[in-house]
Amino acid sequence: MIDPYAPAPPGAPPPWRHPAPLPVRQGTGRFLVLVCVFVCAACALVYELELVAFASYLIGDSVTQASVVLSVMVFAMGVGSLAAKRLRPRAAVGFCLIEAILALVGGCSAMALYAMFAWTGNWGGLWAAGPRTLLVAFSLATGLLIGAEVPLLMELIQRIRRQDAGGAVADLFAADYVGALVGGLAFPFLLLPFLGQLTSAMLTGAVNVVVGGALVLGLFRGDLTRRSRWLLIVINVTVLGVLATAAVLVDDFERAARQAVYGRDVRVALKSGVQEVVLTGGTHGRPLDLFLDGRLRVSGSDERRYHEALVHPAMNGPHARVLILGGGDGLAAREVLRRPGVVRVDIVELDAAVVRLARRDPALAALNGRVYDDPRVHVSTADAFGWLRGAPTSAYDVIVSDLPDPGITASTKLYSQEFYGLARRALADGGRLVVHAGPVATRPDAFWTVDATLRAAGLATSPYRVDGRAAGFAAGPDRTARASRAPHDWGFVLAAEGGPPALGSDGTPGAPAPATLAEGARAAERTRITDAPVSTLVHPRY
């Protein structure tokens, strides 16, 4: 019997000498192969986006993570395409095996990354080289497997009916690109909102292995030996079993991982349309902590030091009308309302879920003094940049920018020259703007870039800092459990038109003493970077 997979002589066409008959007509067979290409391309793009999303969540700086993951994957796809040449004589078996491995790697990648993050001391210990190494490894493996698909699919479609190479490539790439479009749209609009990152990856893996296995074991079963068929069936069923088991256990896994990251005192954990929101503590005398996308935003043990230093220096002057950008937790508003003479406080918060928690959660509402019950407080759920574009001119005596650290990519536009120009337009004559600019000691480049950007927007500045938490959970974009890398201070910049605003205090209880502010200004000045760049929308510098 002639082996249809016997190696062909150099220069000869692919070795389909006496192919087994197909169970369907040629047209139907080609259609089924193209459907498989479509589905595999959609699954491949979901794997890529899953890695990018998880990299941004766990590490921060989404632009860098997307660049690293996608560039490594594209490179690996080229290597995988070259490596697949050796599998062409066994294209059907090779394709089925690759799809099974890809489904297992891609489907479990998010869970594996989260597990490493949760149970290795936030990337310490064995993984001290950092999460980027593990992400690159997953990106490389996924790219290699995705790259090996196309040459083998080319062999399979030519197995059905020989045609010119250009026509076959055009058909395959058309199905591939349309599938990538569907996968790229399905991930953010369907999979992520309804299933979450972990379950989305597992479901994608299950679809991947079913479609790949069905194509080979159904359409090309005549090209397989009995032993190969049973081996592929066992492998595919095993992969499906692993993914199904992981999907059943995903809720328990998430709870255990969340406790490993945040501690066992997790009271609230929800995923809004904007971010993951976690509340811990706040009962039985334990301090309340608020985490947004895994970053500590409020620590009940020392949040007063932060919010008092943020708000009160800016309130030293006219302060009847106050605008708070961010601050949906209500804690900055609490400090604003402690000052007599406040007529109106407008809060612009992107995430309505944070505002709901600040209203309804007993511990958080008690911490913010139930400010949302005050008729002077008005909330808008909107992006701060877009909201400022429509804000009335000269409307506010004080603007408080209580936003995430500038080192987080999503916040970059809120620390740009254009943003501060809009804020300046909304300030009344003699008004003051105060900006949370991140830690000074650990990220002086970002801090002084904020200062330079404010000055470029036409505002005079008075930078200062206060001592912050000594705990080992970083609030910035690079999470770590090592106390040596956690920020130990908060940096602020007070700005106004005309000249540098004075860092004073009117003696309100809890407000930082003038001597404390003066020392904080001197401490910040000792770290000054004189040639710090200006950050703009088209040229971000953080």
MOCORMO-V940590 format. One record per residue. N is the residue number from 1. RES is the residue in three letters. PSI is psi as a letter, one per 20 degrees, with the letter a starting at -180 (999 if undefined). Layout:
BEGIN
<<N & RES & PSI> <N & RES & PSI>>
END
This chain:
BEGIN
<<1 & MET & p> <2 & ILE & p> <3 & ASP & o> <4 & PRO & i> <5 & TYR & j> <6 & ALA & q> <7 & PRO & p> <8 & ALA & q> <9 & PRO & q> <10 & PRO & p> <11 & GLY & i> <12 & ALA & q> <13 & PRO & r> <14 & PRO & q> <15 & PRO & l> <16 & TRP & m> <17 & ARG & g> <18 & HIS & m> <19 & PRO & q> <20 & ALA & q> <21 & PRO & q> <22 & LEU & q> <23 & PRO & i> <24 & VAL & r> <25 & ARG & r> <26 & GLN & g> <27 & GLY & g> <28 & THR & h> <29 & GLY & g> <30 & ARG & g> <31 & PHE & g> <32 & LEU & h> <33 & VAL & g> <34 & LEU & h> <35 & VAL & g> <36 & CYS & g> <37 & VAL & g> <38 & PHE & g> <39 & VAL & g> <40 & CYS & h> <41 & ALA & g> <42 & ALA & g> <43 & CYS & g> <44 & ALA & g> <45 & LEU & h> <46 & VAL & g> <47 & TYR & g> <48 & GLU & g> <49 & LEU & h> <50 & GLU & g> <51 & LEU & g> <52 & VAL & g> <53 & ALA & g> <54 & PHE & h> <55 & ALA & g> <56 & SER & h> <57 & TYR & g> <58 & LEU & h> <59 & ILE & h> <60 & GLY & a> <61 & ASP & m> <62 & SER & h> <63 & VAL & g> <64 & THR & g> <65 & GLN & g> <66 & ALA & g> <67 & SER & g> <68 & VAL & g> <69 & VAL & g> <70 & LEU & h> <71 & SER & g> <72 & VAL & g> <73 & MET & g> <74 & VAL & g> <75 & PHE & g> <76 & ALA & h> <77 & MET & h> <78 & GLY & g> <79 & VAL & g> <80 & GLY & h> <81 & SER & g> <82 & LEU & g> <83 & ALA & h> <84 & ALA & i> <85 & LYS & h> <86 & ARG & i> <87 & LEU & i> <88 & ARG & h> <89 & PRO & i> <90 & ARG & l> <91 & ALA & g> <92 & ALA & g> <93 & VAL & g> <94 & GLY & g> <95 & PHE & g> <96 & CYS & g> <97 & LEU & g> <98 & ILE & g> <99 & GLU & h> <100 & ALA & g> <101 & ILE & g> <102 & LEU & g> <103 & ALA & h> <104 & LEU & g> <105 & VAL & g> <106 & GLY & h> <107 & GLY & h> <108 & CYS & i> <109 & SER & g> <110 & ALA & g> <111 & MET & h> <112 & ALA & g> <113 & LEU & g> <114 & TYR & h> <115 & ALA & g> <116 & MET & g> <117 & PHE & g> <118 & ALA & h> <119 & TRP & j> <120 & THR & k> <121 & GLY & l> <122 & ASN & l> <123 & TRP & k> <124 & GLY & a> <125 & GLY & c> <126 & LEU & h> <127 & TRP & k> <128 & ALA & h> <129 & ALA & i> <130 & GLY & r> <131 & PRO & h> <132 & ARG & h> <133 & THR & g> <134 & LEU & h> <135 & LEU & g> <136 & VAL & h> <137 & ALA & g> <138 & PHE & g> <139 & SER & g> <140 & LEU & g> <141 & ALA & g> <142 & THR & g> <143 & GLY & g> <144 & LEU & g> <145 & LEU & g> <146 & ILE & g> <147 & GLY & h> <148 & ALA & i> <149 & GLU & g> <150 & VAL & g> <151 & PRO & h> <152 & LEU & h> <153 & LEU & h> <154 & MET & g> <155 & GLU & g> <156 & LEU & h> <157 & ILE & h> <158 & GLN & h> <159 & ARG & h> <160 & ILE & g> <161 & ARG & p> <162 & ARG & p> <163 & GLN & r> <164 & ASP & q> <165 & ALA & h> <166 & GLY & g> <167 & GLY & g> <168 & ALA & g> <169 & VAL & g> <170 & ALA & g> <171 & ASP & g> <172 & LEU & g> <173 & PHE & h> <174 & ALA & g> <175 & ALA & h> <176 & ASP & g> <177 & TYR & h> <178 & VAL & g> <179 & GLY & h> <180 & ALA & h> <181 & LEU & g> <182 & VAL & g> <183 & GLY & h> <184 & GLY & h> <185 & LEU & h> <186 & ALA & h> <187 & PHE & g> <188 & PRO & h> <189 & PHE & i> <190 & LEU & g> <191 & LEU & g> <192 & LEU & g> <193 & PRO & h> <194 & PHE & h> <195 & LEU & h> <196 & GLY & r> <197 & GLN & g> <198 & LEU & g> <199 & THR & h> <200 & SER & g> <201 & ALA & g> <202 & MET & g> <203 & LEU & g> <204 & THR & g> <205 & GLY & g> <206 & ALA & g> <207 & VAL & g> <208 & ASN & g> <209 & VAL & h> <210 & VAL & g> <211 & VAL & g> <212 & GLY & g> <213 & GLY & g> <214 & ALA & h> <215 & LEU & g> <216 & VAL & g> <217 & LEU & i> <218 & GLY & f> <219 & LEU & h> <220 & PHE & k> <221 & ARG & h> <222 & GLY & i> <223 & ASP & j> <224 & LEU & q> <225 & THR & r> <226 & ARG & g> <227 & ARG & g> <228 & SER & g> <229 & ARG & g> <230 & TRP & h> <231 & LEU & g> <232 & LEU & h> <233 & ILE & g> <234 & VAL & g> <235 & ILE & g> <236 & ASN & g> <237 & VAL & h> <238 & THR & g> <239 & VAL & g> <240 & LEU & h> <241 & GLY & g> <242 & VAL & g> <243 & LEU & g> <244 & ALA & g> <245 & THR & g> <246 & ALA & h> <247 & ALA & h> <248 & VAL & h> <249 & LEU & j> <250 & VAL & h> <251 & ASP & g> <252 & ASP & h> <253 & PHE & g> <254 & GLU & g> <255 & ARG & g> <256 & ALA & g> <257 & ALA & h> <258 & ARG & h> <259 & GLN & h> <260 & ALA & h> <261 & VAL & g> <262 & TYR & i> <263 & GLY & r> <264 & ARG & i> <265 & ASP & l> <266 & VAL & o> <267 & ARG & h> <268 & VAL & p> <269 & ALA & o> <270 & LEU & q> <271 & LYS & o> <272 & SER & a> <273 & GLY & i> <274 & VAL & g> <275 & GLN & r> <276 & GLU & p> <277 & VAL & p> <278 & VAL & p> <279 & LEU & p> <280 & THR & q> <281 & GLY & b> <282 & GLY & j> <283 & THR & q> <284 & HIS & k> <285 & GLY & j> <286 & ARG & p> <287 & PRO & q> <288 & LEU & p> <289 & ASP & p> <290 & LEU & p> <291 & PHE & p> <292 & LEU & o> <293 & ASP & l> <294 & GLY & j> <295 & ARG & p> <296 & LEU & o> <297 & ARG & h> <298 & VAL & p> <299 & SER & o> <300 & GLY & h> <301 & SER & h> <302 & ASP & j> <303 & GLU & h> <304 & ARG & h> <305 & ARG & g> <306 & TYR & g> <307 & HIS & h> <308 & GLU & g> <309 & ALA & h> <310 & LEU & g> <311 & VAL & g> <312 & HIS & h> <313 & PRO & h> <314 & ALA & h> <315 & MET & i> <316 & ASN & m> <317 & GLY & a> <318 & PRO & p> <319 & HIS & k> <320 & ALA & h> <321 & ARG & p> <322 & VAL & p> <323 & LEU & p> <324 & ILE & o> <325 & LEU & o> <326 & GLY & b> <327 & GLY & k> <328 & GLY & i> <329 & ASP & i> <330 & GLY & j> <331 & LEU & h> <332 & ALA & h> <333 & ALA & h> <334 & ARG & g> <335 & GLU & h> <336 & VAL & g> <337 & LEU & i> <338 & ARG & i> <339 & ARG & p> <340 & PRO & q> <341 & GLY & j> <342 & VAL & p> <343 & VAL & g> <344 & ARG & p> <345 & VAL & o> <346 & ASP & p> <347 & ILE & p> <348 & VAL & o> <349 & GLU & p> <350 & LEU & h> <351 & ASP & o> <352 & ALA & h> <353 & ALA & h> <354 & VAL & g> <355 & VAL & g> <356 & ARG & g> <357 & LEU & g> <358 & ALA & h> <359 & ARG & g> <360 & ARG & h> <361 & ASP & p> <362 & PRO & g> <363 & ALA & g> <364 & LEU & h> <365 & ALA & h> <366 & ALA & h> <367 & LEU & h> <368 & ASN & j> <369 & GLY & k> <370 & ARG & l> <371 & VAL & h> <372 & TYR & i> <373 & ASP & i> <374 & ASP & p> <375 & PRO & i> <376 & ARG & i> <377 & VAL & p> <378 & HIS & p> <379 & VAL & p> <380 & SER & p> <381 & THR & o> <382 & ALA & r> <383 & ASP & p> <384 & ALA & h> <385 & PHE & g> <386 & GLY & h> <387 & TRP & g> <388 & LEU & h> <389 & ARG & h> <390 & GLY & j> <391 & ALA & q> <392 & PRO & q> <393 & THR & q> <394 & SER & l> <395 & ALA & i> <396 & TYR & p> <397 & ASP & h> <398 & VAL & p> <399 & ILE & p> <400 & VAL & o> <401 & SER & n> <402 & ASP & m> <403 & LEU & r> <404 & PRO & r> <405 & ASP & q> <406 & PRO & i> <407 & GLY & i> <408 & ILE & p> <409 & THR & g> <410 & ALA & h> <411 & SER & i> <412 & THR & g> <413 & LYS & h> <414 & LEU & j> <415 & TYR & k> <416 & SER & r> <417 & GLN & h> <418 & GLU & g> <419 & PHE & g> <420 & TYR & h> <421 & GLY & g> <422 & LEU & g> <423 & ALA & h> <424 & ARG & g> <425 & ARG & h> <426 & ALA & i> <427 & LEU & p> <428 & ALA & r> <429 & ASP & p> <430 & GLY & j> <431 & GLY & r> <432 & ARG & q> <433 & LEU & p> <434 & VAL & p> <435 & VAL & p> <436 & HIS & o> <437 & ALA & j> <438 & GLY & r> <439 & PRO & q> <440 & VAL & g> <441 & ALA & g> <442 & THR & h> <443 & ARG & m> <444 & PRO & h> <445 & ASP & g> <446 & ALA & g> <447 & PHE & g> <448 & TRP & i> <449 & THR & h> <450 & VAL & g> <451 & ASP & g> <452 & ALA & h> <453 & THR & h> <454 & LEU & g> <455 & ARG & h> <456 & ALA & h> <457 & ALA & j> <458 & GLY & j> <459 & LEU & q> <460 & ALA & q> <461 & THR & q> <462 & SER & n> <463 & PRO & q> <464 & TYR & r> <465 & ARG & r> <466 & VAL & q> <467 & ASP & q> <468 & GLY & b> <469 & ARG & q> <470 & ALA & j> <471 & ALA & r> <472 & GLY & k> <473 & PHE & o> <474 & ALA & p> <475 & ALA & i> <476 & GLY & a> <477 & PRO & h> <478 & ASP & n> <479 & ARG & q> <480 & THR & q> <481 & ALA & i> <482 & ARG & o> <483 & ALA & h> <484 & SER & h> <485 & ARG & i> <486 & ALA & q> <487 & PRO & p> <488 & HIS & j> <489 & ASP & r> <490 & TRP & p> <491 & GLY & q> <492 & PHE & q> <493 & VAL & p> <494 & LEU & p> <495 & ALA & q> <496 & ALA & r> <497 & GLU & q> <498 & GLY & f> <499 & GLY & r> <500 & PRO & p> <501 & PRO & q> <502 & ALA & p> <503 & LEU & n> <504 & GLY & a> <505 & SER & q> <506 & ASP & j> <507 & GLY & j> <508 & THR & p> <509 & PRO & p> <510 & GLY & i> <511 & ALA & q> <512 & PRO & p> <513 & ALA & q> <514 & PRO & h> <515 & ALA & h> <516 & THR & g> <517 & LEU & h> <518 & ALA & g> <519 & GLU & h> <520 & GLY & h> <521 & ALA & g> <522 & ARG & h> <523 & ALA & g> <524 & ALA & g> <525 & GLU & h> <526 & ARG & i> <527 & THR & j> <528 & ARG & p> <529 & ILE & o> <530 & THR & h> <531 & ASP & k> <532 & ALA & p> <533 & PRO & r> <534 & VAL & p> <535 & SER & p> <536 & THR & r> <537 & LEU & g> <538 & VAL & i> <539 & HIS & m> <540 & PRO & q> <541 & ARG & j> <542 & TYR & 999>>
END
